């Protein structure tokens, strides 16, 4: 073979690497208790058997008499509870920040707000908040990881400038040191696996798709390939040997899983209520996705929704990468957005009873479109945008939920008037 041809092929492979391969699968999320203060840029952490929810940027829903720019609010939920409780404690106003639990206390740092360099420690036992040694530089929309008593703050921004800096906070000594610079100056997120920190995607004026790992012991970064799609404003969480990617600035419904063992990807089609800048935390093998915001067709939403996934019971992918068939499938309504009516189609693989219901984002039933038995094949229902009394509903987002013999599926839709 011609040597020049071989050199050209090698050059093209190096300059234009193959895209990451992704397998498709489906996933149904459950519903959790809504938080009191719907917002975005919040963070949630598990302390013992209780979830603690901090910070965020508010445009509504703050307590009576409180200035949303002066403080951030704290709420909590025991894993056995079915509700969130707003705590009387407040912290410094903070959004797009980071929180980590260590030795029964919560450390809040990074982000924007009234004092973006401040580091706070919150003690759930005494409900006290104390200030610690401030950060040496800004880390807004930064990745972070906690490892052996040290918090690694990775990249981020300070409004007008992107950063590649890594700052390391030592909890025991209440002091800061620096690590090797992140390969890209960008807003990003991070996830810890063993003694390696992963960053994926990010934003530096454009959306990125690079994957990097940080070797904590050797203070070095390594390029690990690319994501299937450029992604930003997402959350990353680690469970066993997988990293879950939740949300995206452009593709709000993005829900993916990365295998650390073989660098493969699974992209889920699901009833995830698409959001960016949400909060995500794992407790007892369950992933909680909380709050966030979205902007679709100029329609802004600030969520207090909570959805859950039991990661221990996810449907696995066969070695051939085939999608395991489901008994039924609920399609996206069309048109969407719509005015005045929209078509809801679904496929049944066997005869089944079908309850099709419309809900608002508060979980209130608007109308039941169907409660009858359908045969196998493709079916269609029409919603005219009215409730059970014939009253036309307001513009906004709605959920349509299909309950069959095999389970429940939900999707969202937008009505514009």
Rosetta blueprint (number, residue, H / E / L):
1 X L
2 X L
3 X H
4 X H
5 X H
6 X H
7 X H
8 X H
9 X H
10 X H
11 X H
12 X H
13 X H
14 X H
15 X H
16 X L
17 X L
18 X L
19 X L
20 X L
21 X L
22 X E
23 X E
24 X E
25 X E
26 X E
27 X E
28 X L
29 X L
30 X E
31 X E
32 X E
33 X L
34 X L
35 X L
36 X L
37 X L
38 X L
39 X L
40 X E
41 X E
42 X E
43 X E
44 X E
45 X E
46 X E
47 X E
48 X L
49 X L
50 X E
51 X E
52 X E
53 X E
54 X E
55 X E
56 X E
57 X E
58 X L
59 X L
60 X L
61 X L
62 X L
63 X L
64 X L
65 X L
66 X L
67 X L
68 X L
69 X L
70 X L
71 X E
72 X E
73 X E
74 X E
75 X E
76 X E
77 X E
78 X E
79 X L
80 X L
81 X L
82 X L
83 X L
84 X L
85 X E
86 X E
87 X E
88 X E
89 X E
90 X E
91 X E
92 X E
93 X L
94 X E
95 X E
96 X L
97 X L
98 X E
99 X E
100 X E
101 X E
102 X E
103 X L
104 X L
105 X E
106 X E
107 X E
108 X E
109 X E
110 X L
111 X L
112 X E
113 X E
114 X L
115 X L
116 X L
117 X L
118 X L
119 X L
120 X E
121 X E
122 X E
123 X E
124 X L
125 X L
126 X L
127 X L
128 X E
129 X E
130 X E
131 X E
132 X L
133 X L
134 X L
135 X L
136 X L
137 X L
138 X L
139 X L
140 X E
141 X L
142 X L
143 X E
144 X E
145 X E
146 X E
147 X E
148 X L
149 X L
150 X E
151 X E
152 X E
153 X E
154 X E
155 X E
156 X E
157 X E
158 X E
159 X L
160 X L
161 X E
162 X E
163 X E
164 X E
165 X E
166 X E
167 X E
168 X E
169 X E
170 X E
171 X L
172 X L
173 X L
174 X L
175 X E
176 X E
177 X E
178 X E
179 X E
180 X L
181 X L
182 X L
183 X L
184 X L
185 X L
186 X L
187 X E
188 X L
189 X L
190 X E
191 X E
192 X E
193 X E
194 X L
195 X L
196 X E
197 X E
198 X E
199 X E
200 X E
201 X E
202 X E
203 X E
204 X L
205 X L
206 X L
207 X E
208 X E
209 X E
210 X E
211 X E
212 X E
213 X E
214 X E
215 X E
216 X L
217 X L
218 X L
219 X L
220 X E
221 X E
222 X E
223 X E
224 X E
225 X E
226 X E
227 X L
228 X L
229 X L
230 X L
231 X L
232 X L
233 X L
234 X L
235 X E
236 X E
237 X E
238 X E
239 X E
240 X L
241 X L
242 X E
243 X E
244 X E
245 X E
246 X E
247 X L
248 X L
249 X L
250 X L
251 X L
252 X L
253 X L
254 X L
255 X E
256 X E
257 X E
258 X E
259 X E
260 X L
261 X L
262 X L
263 X L
264 X L
265 X E
266 X E
267 X E
268 X E
269 X E
270 X E
271 X L
272 X L
273 X L
274 X L
275 X L
276 X E
277 X L
278 X L
279 X E
280 X E
281 X E
282 X E
283 X E
284 X L
285 X L
286 X E
287 X E
288 X E
289 X E
290 X E
291 X E
292 X E
293 X E
294 X E
295 X E
296 X E
297 X L
298 X L
299 X E
300 X E
301 X E
302 X E
303 X E
304 X E
305 X E
306 X E
307 X E
308 X E
309 X E
310 X E
311 X H
312 X H
313 X H
314 X L
315 X L
316 X L
317 X L
318 X L
319 X L
320 X L
321 X L
322 X L
323 X L
324 X L
325 X L
326 X L
327 X L
328 X E
329 X E
330 X E
331 X L
332 X L
333 X L
334 X E
335 X L
336 X L
337 X L
338 X E
339 X L
340 X L
341 X L
342 X E
343 X E
344 X E
345 X E
346 X E
347 X E
348 X E
349 X L
350 X L
351 X L
352 X E
353 X E
354 X E
355 X E
356 X E
357 X E
358 X E
359 X E
360 X E
361 X L
362 X L
363 X L
364 X L
365 X E
366 X E
367 X E
368 X E
369 X E
370 X E
371 X E
372 X E
373 X E
374 X E
375 X L
376 X L
377 X E
378 X E
379 X E
380 X E
381 X E
382 X E
383 X E
384 X L
385 X L
386 X E
387 X L
388 X L
389 X L
390 X L
391 X L
392 X E
393 X L
394 X L
395 X L
396 X E
397 X E
398 X E
399 X E
400 X E
401 X E
402 X E
403 X E
404 X E
405 X L
406 X L
407 X E
408 X E
409 X E
410 X E
411 X E
412 X E
413 X E
414 X E
415 X E
416 X L
417 X L
